Amino acid sequence: MYTFRKSYINNALKTLKFQTFSEIQEKIIPYAVKGRDVIGASETGSGKSHAFLLPIFEMLEEDIAYPQALIITPTRELATQLEKMAKAIATHSEKTIDIRTYKGGTDRDRELQRLKKSQPQIVIGTPGKIYDLVLKENALKIHKVNTLVIDETDMAMDEGFMNELEAIVSTVRKDTQLMVFSATIPKHLQHFIQKSMNNPHKVILDQKRLKNLDINHHFLRTTPEDRINTLEKLLETFNPYLAMIFTNTKEDAEMLSSHLHSKNFKVTALHGDLSPRHRKQVLRDIEKLNVQYIVASDMASRGIDIKGVSHIINFDFPRDMTFYIHRSGRTGRMGMSGDVYTLYTDKNKEAFDFLMKEEVSFQFITVKNKEIVIKESDEKILRRAHQKHLHKKQQTTRQKTNQSSRKRVK
């Protein structure tokens, strides 16, 4: 485990009960503290945040009162979460460290007035807000920052912040350390990396295979018309510590949350259309376990560390099946097992192709008299998925045979 030269960082790690570093932290920190450009790709909950926060504090000059590190993150929730984590480290320093967070829904005039008087040392903010303060108002002076971190970069780009990110990067010095962290590295992000980074140290960790997680996968047949009724019946069969119900749209999240609330479930919604005040209240309610069910859209919940999730319920399959992995990975953590329940219809045949490829063990269920009953199987769905999986295997084998034959002929 890396030992920091600053004692207050090591003291903070003891208080935060760090016994070992996660894989991403072990592989990133030694390079990051030397000022090297870094790319870190791993799933949510793998410890990416401390992989860049700890090096920032190690390199920080506490006596210099201007922005030395800028962290950009796509959502207000993530900005708030990072601020909390940063301040938990800073509180151990004998010297005051000025950390400020800039996000939507705050008092802009007050922020501008304060920036005229003094500049923060560590800046955390959302892309639109940082763009406003840096390029429109010229109030936040980031031209001297030593480190620029873009957190959850793929999500920021999916949310349409590419232009803002490129403009902010062009504002800092050419030798500023750039650290990019993401769950995945899609093609448009690769282009950004090639254009903006200088010989980065790359750490790309494989997503955890679904089959290796301690999670039970259950599938419950329904119809589009009967989906809400089927969900209600399912919810009556167990009493979760904390359950997340995933929908594909924020409209569905709001509709479903309102419906379940009318049925006296302790529920809240988490999606992109919440006002800043409402959003804070929702996260407080979750943290204090004032709710038992969180109805969430994928984007709104991404990157937010929600502890103690015992059950995942997919109101429908995600449009992109990699999100099934992200959703499932929110339970079955810290040595605990978890359960994932998914409502499906005949239109979800291709989703089972993906699960077959992932070699996931699963069971089909039904609900009778408020109890879950295991079905033998859904032959129609499984037969198609199995045949498709077998066909792909045969194709791969034929391709390998043909390639080796061509090599022998040469």
N, C-alpha and C positions, 0 to 999 in steps of 0.2 A: 504494500500500500504506500503510495507516494507521501512523503513527509514535506510539508510546506515550511519555508524558512521563517514565515511570520507566525509567531506563537499564538496570536489571537485566532488565526484560522484553525490551527490544530485544536485549540480550546473549544471553538465552535463545533468542530466535528465530534468532539467528545460529548458535548451537550446534546447534539443532534443524534447521538447514539450510532454514529458511523463505526462499524467494526471492520468492514471491508468495503472496497469500491466495487461498483457494478462493472461489467465488462466494458461498456462504452466509456466509463470514467477512467478505468485503468489504461485504456488505449488512447484516450484523447489528452488527458491532463499533462503528461510529460512533454508533449509537443506544444500544447497551448501556452504553457508558462514560458516557453522560449520565444513566443511571438509568432509562431508559424501559422499560416493560413490552414484552416481545418474544415473538413466535411465530416459530419457525423450523422449516419442514418441508422435508426433503430426504432422499434415500436414504442408507443406510448407507455410510460411507466418504467422505462429502462434506466432512468437516471440521467437523461441528457442535460437537464437544467443545471445540476451541480457540476457537470463536466465543463461548462463554460463559466459559471459563476465563481467557482473557486479560483481558477486561473486569473480572472479579472481582479479579484482582491489581492492575489499574490503579486500582480504587476502594478497595482494602484500606488500612486504617490499621494499619501494621505494629506500632506501639507500643501498640495497644489489645488487651488480652488477653480478649476475649469473642467468641462466634460472630458473625461479620459476613456470612458467606455459607454457605448450606446447599444442597447438591446432592443430589437424590434420584434414584436410578436403580434399575430394577426387578430387576436380578440381581447376585449377588455378583461375577461375572466383570467386569461393567461397572464396578462400584464399585472393584474392584482396578485396573482399567485406568485409570480416571479419577484415582485416587490416584497412580499412577505418572506420569501426564502432569502433574499438578499439582506433584508434587515435583520434576520435571525443570525446571519454571519457578522454583520457590521456592529451589532450590539456588543460584541466581545472586544472590539477595538477601543483602546484608551483615547484615541483621537476620533473626533466626530467625523463621520463619513456622510456626505450629503447625497442621498438617493432620492430621486424624484420620478414619479410615474405620470405620464401624459396619455390620456385616453379620452374618448368621447364622453359627453355628459358631465364634464367638469366646468368650473368657472374660468372661462378663457381669459377674461380681462384681468382677473386676479393672478393667473399664471404669468401673463405677459408683464405685469407690474413687478412681480417677484423676480422674473428673469432679468429685468433691467437693473435690479439691485445686486443680484448674485446669480452665478451659474452652478448647477449641480455637478458632482463628480461622476456619478453613475446615473445614466438616463435609461429609463425603461418606457416603452410606449408603443402604440399601435401605428401602422404605416401612415394612415391619413393624418393623424394628429401630429406626428413628427414632421411630416412633409409640410404641414401648415406652419408650424413654429419655426422650422429651419428655412424653407424656401419662400414661403409667402410673407412671413413676418420678419424674417432675419433676426429672430429673438433668441433662439437657442443656438449657441455657437459650437457646432460640432466639428469644425474644420481641423481641430487639433487632436481629435480622439485617437487613442492608440489602438483601440479594439472596437470593431463593429460586429455584433452578433445578429444574425437573422434566424429566429427560432420558428419551428414549424413552417419552413419556407414553402413546401409544396402546398400547404393549406393557404398561405398568404397569396400565392399565385392563383390558386383556384378561386379565391375570393376577389380576384381582379386588381391586385395591388402591384402588378409588375412594373408599371410606369413609375409609381411612387418609390419603389425599392431602387430602381435603376437611378432615379434622380438623387436619392439620398446617398447612394454609394458614390456617385460622381462628385459629391460635395466634400467627401473626406480625402485625406492625403493618399497618394498612390501607395505609400508604404504602410498604410494602416492595416493592421491584422484583421482579416475577414474570417469569421467563423459561421458556417452555415449548418444548421441542424434541421433534420426532417425525418418523417416516418418513412418516406419513399423518395426515390430520385427519378421523377418522370423526365421525359425528353426535354420539355421546355425549361426545366431546372438545370439540366446538363448544359444547355446553351448559355444560361446565365453564369454558371460556374466557370466555363471556359473563357468567357469574356471578362469576368470580374476578379478572378482569383489567381494568385501567384503560387504555382507548384504546391497545391494544398496536400496536407496529410489526410488520407481518406480512411475512414473506418465505416465500413458498410456491413452491418450485422444482419444475418438472415432473420427473417420473421420467424417466430416460434411456430413450429408445425402444430397444427390443430391436434393431431393425433397424440402429441407428446404432453398436452396440457391436461391437468386433472379436472376435466369438465365432462359432464354428461349432456349429450345432445338429444333433444326430444322434438319430434315433429307431429303437429296436430293439423289434420286436414280440415279445411273450411271452404266456404265460397265467398266471393267478393261481397255478396249481399249480407252474409251472415257473420262477417269477420268480427264485428264488435261484440255480438252476442257470444261467439265462440271464445273470445278473449275473456269476457266476464265469467264464463263458466270455468275457464282455466284458473283465473285468479281466486276463485272460491275454493280451490283445492289445496292451496298452501298459504303459509303465513310467513313471508320473507322478512329477513332482517332489513334488507334494502334491495329493491328491485329496480332495474332500468328497463323501460319499455321503449324500443327504438322504432321510429317511423322514418319514412323517406323524405317527408317534407315538413316544414315548420307549420303549415296549415293543418296537417294531420295531427301533429303534436299538440297544437292548441285545442283542436276539436276533441281529441281523445281525452286529454286532461280534463276538459270541462265536463265531458260525459261521465268520466269515472268519479269526478268530484260530486256530481249530482247523485251518484250511487253510493255516496258516503265513504269512498276510498280516500285514504290520506295521501294525496297526490299533488305533484307540482309539475309544471312544464318548463323545459329548458330549450329555447330556440332563439334564432337570431333577431326576432322582432321585439324582444323584451326591452323595455326602457331601462336605462342604467340603474335607476332606483329599484325597480322590480327585480332586475337581474341579481343585485346585491342581496336582496331579501331571499330570493330563491336559493342562492348559494349558502346563505346563513341557515336557512331551514334544513338544507341537506346536511350541512356540517353538524347541526344540533340534533339530527334525526327526528325533526318535527314531521317529516313525511316518510312514507313507507315505499312510495312508488315515484319514480322520476320518468316522465314521458319526454324523450329527447330526440332531436334530429342529430344526425351524425356530425355535422359541422359545428353545431353549438356545443357539443359535449367533448369534441376532440381536444386532447391535451389537458383537460381538467382532471386532476387526480381525485376521484371519488372513492373513498375508502369503505370497505365493508360490504361491497355489492355481492349478495348471495345468489341472485337470480338475474338472468338476462332474458327478456322476452322480445322477440322480433315480431312486431305487428305485421310486418311483411319482410320478405327477403330484401337485402339492399340491392340497388341497381348494379353496383360494382361489388362482386363477391369478396374482394379483398377486405371490404368493410365488415364482412361477416367475421373475419379473423379479429379485426380491431374491436368489434362489439364483444365477441366471446372472451377476449383477453381481459375484459374488465372484471371478470369473476375468476375464481380459482386461483387467487393470489396468496402469497405469504404462507404457503403450505396448506392452504384450505382448498377443498374441492368446491366446484360450482356447477350450476345447472343452467343450460340454455334451452329455451322453448321457442319454437318458431311456427307460426301459422303459415300454411302453404295451400296453394290451389293447383289445379292441373297446369296452370300457366308457368309454374316454377320448375319445370322439368330440367332446364339447363343448370339450375342451382345445384341439383343433386349430382349432375355430372362433375361439378367442381368439388363437391364433398367426397365423391368416390375417388377422384384424383388425389385428394388430400389424405385418403385412407382413414377417414374419420369413422369411428364406430358410433352408430346412432340407433335410436329406436323410434318406432311410430306409436303414438298413443291416441287414446280417445278419452272423453270424460263422461262418467256415468255416476249418477247419484252423488255428485260433488267429490268424486274420487277419480284419480288418474288410473286408467286401465291400459296395459301394454297390449298393442295389437301385434299380430303375427308379423305383418309387413304390409307395404303398399306395393304389391307386385307390379302394377302397371308402371309406376315411377321407377322402381329399382331395376326392372328388366331393361328398360331403355337406357338408364345410366350405365348399367353393367355392360351392355352391348357396345355402347359408345366408347367406354373406357377400354374394353377388350380390343375394339377396332383400332384405337389409337396405339395401343401397345404393339399390335401386329404390324401397323404401318411403320413404327419406329424400328422394329426388328428387321423388316424388309429393307428399309433405308440403310441401316448399318451393314446388312449383308451385301447390298449393292455397292456400297462404298468400298468395302473390303475387297470385293471382286474386281472393281476398277483398279484398285491399288496393285493387286497381283498381276493384272494384265499389263500395267505400265512397267 
